[in-house]
């Protein structure tokens, strides 16, 4: 049977406020356990929450960026459950009246189509702490540094129909929140976490199938794998005549396995009710206008500008514009010289490959956009060959030297472009290879001739110690062989 | 000295007739001797009190005194006190020493007052008799002479009994459904519950957040005004506290009452009130008429729904507020839990008393899926109606008056096995908390030798007017001067 896949996402976005959503303690990541939790975060008796205005501003900015309605009056609710890393015994969140109402994001698909994914709502809430199950000899340690960190949870409609769309949406959202500066986007530190709701239905059917939720995916790659895995799992069950159980599942990306965390029957009754410690939050037009005026350039606008300003094609512009840090890196590189296309190739090629290989983010890059720009300039003006450029890149990356020209000098990578000198080398090499020269000259097929030229290039590069300009060598060869 | 009011003690200290250290010693001596039969205190902080008294004397000498500098008083054990055990009357917090002060505590500290200790209360403020305290019941000083052990009311029964027995001139208290006014009435003292949001709840251990309100337990309206001067005000640490100017509550005490319009809610003078009680309350109202007030009957049509709404909303909020007592971070933890669930269940089973458990269960039920609309949501709608009743009434009159309780102090144990009868103790007080308006109880007579309270209810932020009305009444009556033998 043919199946339609239905995917909806819930995305936790950690807001980059300096302090927590209801207390004055710091949100900085990586401190010693429990050093960034005060009496309020520890839920000491009698302590009370005081809302952080910046969290509201960020939520409003997000809402505006995804074309959403901003609710003028939002209400915090208590979601009650017991867990050691939830100090109050309830999470303060929004249910009935979230701050961000319905909105949407448009995705540019690989096939050139545009796909609209609707956002159901986004609400503000506080994060829980962390349970540490290692190092405590059968006990559990609690770190409440993260408790009270502000989040927005973005809930989409089930508008995505395959893993590619879901990942494209996730990337787009990542680009939006990082461009807004409301989230650092660092998924390895849990700054963005994805829950994926998946169901299958017979192709063309209007009735939704039973869905499962796969929780806490913290990379685009795991998300893609988890979706593929879950779709396959559900399809196998359905095709064997089984039924899908509504449940929450956990995916292990390292093993490509998933397991049930709890079924619908085991789910908590969260007993939501409006938090009596917090008054409803009224947001006025002035606050919204202020947030609107503070909106930076967003990925879609940036993409259009990259096409216009740098002459990039749709694909390259879209990719570079999607991530604000990558975009800034590219702009710094492109702004050093004129060849933006070459800069784009290097940013997307060598640079991105290297980041991926070392699991680094743009922010951790040892080289700057300007340095890469300097390198691109020297490729464009024929000072170095692409092989030489790779050596320069390597030296920059390893921190051997931070100046491109100094590296070229030190490593002797400058190309020889003096035609007189190059002609001399060609003459010498041709003289040493009479058989090949004769073969070339007897060949009537220009295509085969072109191939045969390669046979001379090796010895020529060797003769020039790799510094001859290959393009010039080629021109001289053709001329000389053609007699 | 122990018969003097806060205002009088303040003057004595100012004149230099006595030092705060001397005064504090005298009160501590009396407290240690007399409290054995009352059990109105959970802890007595002698060393801290003497140190504070010493500092207060230095403050006075340096000419930097407030009316409270060096005046002894006590805190209900629901207010967190930095470095001093704060138990909330529960085994759950028997070992809890907060590293911070409640805003109310801090305000009194800054004003130079000398806290002698922490007063007894119903566990987590749940009760109307101070019998549910983990530290034993408090006994009402009235009736002791006849050998009767009567309740002081609750949950601020420790504060009320201590003030009535002249162990302290005043004490802080809190009121969620009547927990200041009812014990004030049963002990023959003056109690004030301010407008919701007038006094910060920061550091006041929560029972039902939307109803809890800190206030004053004192010998007179004048002393209550002096207390409110210290307690009231906006607190950036409590986002439900209200940013509104605080008047000097003593400044308007002497204004004449001529023309004051008093409303008598007919629902509060109904058949559950004994003839003897009604007679005392009506007598007090006649005193008001002599002072120039006019009286008319008014109606609070939804008054009969208040208890039901209250006993849904308060437990619902309490069920969430008390979730934090899980044994994970502070307070009681059961011995050798075998796993997480065992730690939770045994900690809470062993740490909480019966009344607290009852309310947590009621609240959990009222919020649970399938019952939320029928109970919690319905109760909130009723709350709106009750609020509107008061708004309508205050279009016609300036204050409302009623009995504070349906009957005088009852014998210990009499109602403790019958929660519903106990809940009816608050029949005249809970609606005020649901509406969030201020109210007082002032001594207004005796039935069978036991004090009777008159409840004076005002519109939002009308504390000054209530205190003025109570003070004027206390200028022409001496009920508040009577002492238990």
Boltz contact constraints between the chains, C-beta under 6 A:
constraints:
  - contact:
      token1: [A, 39]
      token2: [B, 100]
      max_distance: 6.0
  - contact:
      token1: [A, 42]
      token2: [B, 329]
      max_distance: 6.0
  - contact:
      token1: [A, 43]
      token2: [B, 324]
      max_distance: 6.0
  - contact:
      token1: [A, 45]
      token2: [B, 205]
      max_distance: 6.0
  - contact:
      token1: [A, 46]
      token2: [B, 80]
      max_distance: 6.0
  - contact:
      token1: [A, 46]
      token2: [B, 102]
      max_distance: 6.0
  - contact:
      token1: [A, 46]
      token2: [B, 203]
      max_distance: 6.0
  - contact:
      token1: [A, 46]
      token2: [B, 204]
      max_distance: 6.0
  - contact:
      token1: [A, 46]
      token2: [B, 205]
      max_distance: 6.0
  - contact:
      token1: [A, 48]
      token2: [B, 202]
      max_distance: 6.0
  - contact:
      token1: [A, 48]
      token2: [B, 238]
      max_distance: 6.0
  - contact:
      token1: [A, 50]
      token2: [B, 239]
      max_distance: 6.0
  - contact:
      token1: [A, 78]
      token2: [B, 320]
      max_distance: 6.0
  - contact:
      token1: [A, 80]
      token2: [B, 320]
      max_distance: 6.0
  - contact:
      token1: [A, 82]
      token2: [B, 344]
      max_distance: 6.0
  - contact:
      token1: [A, 84]
      token2: [B, 328]
      max_distance: 6.0
  - contact:
      token1: [A, 88]
      token2: [B, 324]
      max_distance: 6.0
  - contact:
      token1: [A, 89]
      token2: [B, 323]
      max_distance: 6.0
  - contact:
      token1: [A, 89]
      token2: [B, 324]
      max_distance: 6.0
  - contact:
      token1: [A, 90]
      token2: [B, 320]
      max_distance: 6.0
  - contact:
      token1: [A, 90]
      token2: [B, 323]
      max_distance: 6.0
  - contact:
      token1: [A, 269]
      token2: [B, 368]
      max_distance: 6.0
  - contact:
      token1: [A, 269]
      token2: [B, 369]
      max_distance: 6.0
  - contact:
      token1: [A, 271]
      token2: [B, 367]
      max_distance: 6.0
  - contact:
      token1: [A, 271]
      token2: [B, 368]
      max_distance: 6.0
  - contact:
      token1: [A, 273]
      token2: [B, 367]
      max_distance: 6.0
  - contact:
      token1: [A, 276]
      token2: [B, 209]
      max_distance: 6.0
  - contact:
      token1: [A, 276]
      token2: [B, 210]
      max_distance: 6.0
  - contact:
      token1: [A, 276]
      token2: [B, 317]
      max_distance: 6.0
  - contact:
      token1: [A, 277]
      token2: [B, 209]
      max_distance: 6.0
